[in-house]
Amino acid sequence: MKKLILASVLSLGLMACSEPGSKARAVYLLLDTSGTYTAEMDKARKIMNYLLATLDSGDSIAIARIDSGSFSEKDIIARVTFDDRPSTANQQKRLFKDKIDAFVNNTKKGSLHTDITGGMMQAGEYLKETGAGEKYVLIFSDLEEDLQKGQIRDFPIFLPDIHVVALNVTKLRSDNIDPRDYLKRLNRWEKRVYQAGGTWSVINDLERMDRIIARR
């Protein structure tokens, strides 16, 4: 009898261990609001609309701006985990879209600095808390970090099992003088993301947004 009970307990334990992880997806979109990127907000809106059409019940999304100090809750424009009930999830998507439209329409003046590292750190924390099986950071930026005097960001960041996708990485005026500067920025962030435990890709053609996140 004891052997039978022990076998049952072991069987249940193996079943629990073999259960698949969460199939939910979580996306954190970082928007650069500095300099000329304020003129790129219509492209950002297109990305947001794609994400809302792609994500389903149980998935999570947050959108935040990159500004002078991005490691702060105040920079999160909107965030939500979609309800299991499709009708409620659709209502959540409409409300989310309204918040984003209001933000885009009212973004006229760019931020003075770009704390990309702070935004990445905030994104990593949010994605970890969702418990999602697939986690993405989408960064809409030229990837040129411009910190306030006294800010320290030269340290390792942690993005375990997070897919980082750089979108619409525009070239700076200085890149026309020396195109190697553009490649150096991409390589620097790619190296940093891999060291943080994540993966890295770049998509500049927004007509290929279907490659950003996996569809169910």
Backbone hydrogen bonds, N-H to C=O, Kabsch-Sander energy under -0.5 kcal/mol:
donor,donor_aa,acceptor,acceptor_aa,energy
5,I,1,M,-2.3
6,L,2,K,-2.6
7,A,3,K,-2.4
8,S,4,L,-2.0
9,V,5,I,-2.4
10,L,6,L,-2.4
11,S,7,A,-2.2
12,L,8,S,-2.3
13,G,9,V,-2.2
14,L,10,L,-2.3
15,M,11,S,-2.0
16,A,12,L,-2.3
17,C,13,G,-2.0
18,S,14,L,-1.6
19,E,16,A,-0.9
26,A,134,E,-2.4
27,V,60,S,-2.0
28,Y,136,Y,-2.3
29,L,62,A,-2.8
30,L,28,Y,-0.6
30,L,138,L,-3.5
31,L,29,L,-0.5
31,L,64,A,-2.8
32,D,30,L,-0.6
32,D,140,F,-2.5
33,T,66,I,-1.4
35,G,111,S,-0.7
37,Y,34,S,-2.2
38,T,35,G,-1.3
39,A,36,T,-1.7
40,E,37,Y,-1.3
41,M,38,T,-0.8
43,K,40,E,-0.9
44,A,40,E,-1.6
45,R,41,M,-2.3
46,K,42,D,-1.5
47,I,43,K,-1.8
48,M,44,A,-2.3
49,N,45,R,-2.5
50,Y,46,K,-1.9
51,L,47,I,-2.3
52,L,48,M,-2.4
53,A,49,N,-1.7
54,T,50,Y,-1.5
55,L,51,L,-2.8
58,G,82,F,-2.7
59,D,56,D,-2.1
60,S,25,R,-2.6
61,I,80,V,-2.5
62,A,27,V,-2.2
63,I,78,A,-2.7
64,A,29,L,-2.7
65,R,75,D,-2.3
66,I,31,L,-3.5
67,D,65,R,-0.7
72,S,70,S,-1.7
75,D,72,S,-1.3
76,I,73,E,-1.8
77,I,63,I,-2.3
77,I,75,D,-0.7
78,A,63,I,-1.5
80,V,61,I,-2.4
82,F,59,D,-2.8
89,A,85,R,-2.6
90,N,86,P,-2.5
91,Q,87,S,-1.6
92,Q,88,T,-2.4
93,K,89,A,-2.2
94,R,90,N,-1.9
95,L,91,Q,-2.2
96,F,92,Q,-2.5
97,K,93,K,-2.7
98,D,94,R,-2.0
99,K,95,L,-1.8
100,I,96,F,-2.2
101,D,97,K,-2.9
102,A,98,D,-2.1
103,F,99,K,-2.0
104,V,100,I,-2.9
105,N,101,D,-2.6
106,N,102,A,-1.3
107,T,103,F,-0.7
107,T,104,V,-0.9
108,K,106,N,-1.2
110,G,108,K,-0.5
111,S,33,T,-1.7
114,T,146,D,-2.4
115,D,67,D,-2.8
116,I,114,T,-1.3
119,G,115,D,-1.7
120,M,116,I,-2.4
121,M,117,T,-2.4
122,Q,118,G,-2.3
123,A,119,G,-2.3
124,G,120,M,-2.5
125,E,121,M,-2.0
126,Y,122,Q,-2.2
127,L,123,A,-2.7
128,K,124,G,-2.0
129,E,125,E,-1.8
130,T,126,Y,-1.2
131,G,127,L,-0.8
131,G,128,K,-0.8
132,A,127,L,-0.6
133,G,24,A,-1.1
134,E,24,A,-2.1
135,K,161,D,-0.6
136,Y,26,A,-2.4
137,V,163,H,-2.7
138,L,28,Y,-2.5
138,L,136,Y,-0.5
139,I,137,V,-0.5
139,I,165,V,-2.6
140,F,30,L,-3.1
140,F,138,L,-0.6
141,S,139,I,-1.0
141,S,167,L,-0.9
145,E,143,L,-0.9
146,D,114,T,-1.3
151,Q,148,Q,-2.0
153,R,151,Q,-0.6
155,F,153,R,-1.8
159,L,157,I,-0.5
159,L,196,A,-2.5
161,D,197,G,-2.1
162,I,159,L,-1.6
163,H,135,K,-2.9
164,V,162,I,-0.7
164,V,199,T,-2.6
165,V,137,V,-2.9
165,V,163,H,-0.5
166,A,164,V,-0.5
166,A,201,S,-2.7
167,L,139,I,-2.9
168,N,203,I,-1.7
170,T,168,N,-1.5
175,D,172,L,-0.7
176,N,172,L,-0.7
176,N,173,R,-1.2
177,I,173,R,-0.7
177,I,174,S,-0.5
178,D,174,S,-2.1
181,D,178,D,-2.3
182,Y,179,P,-0.6
183,L,179,P,-1.4
184,K,180,R,-2.4
185,R,181,D,-2.0
186,L,182,Y,-1.9
187,N,183,L,-2.7
188,R,184,K,-2.6
189,W,185,R,-2.2
190,E,186,L,-2.4
191,K,187,N,-2.5
192,R,188,R,-2.0
193,V,189,W,-2.5
194,Y,190,E,-2.3
195,Q,191,K,-2.2
196,A,192,R,-1.2
197,G,194,Y,-1.4
198,G,193,V,-2.4
199,T,162,I,-2.2
201,S,164,V,-1.6
203,I,166,A,-2.9
206,L,204,N,-1.0
208,R,205,D,-2.2
209,M,206,L,-0.9
211,R,208,R,-2.1
212,I,209,M,-2.0
213,I,209,M,-0.5
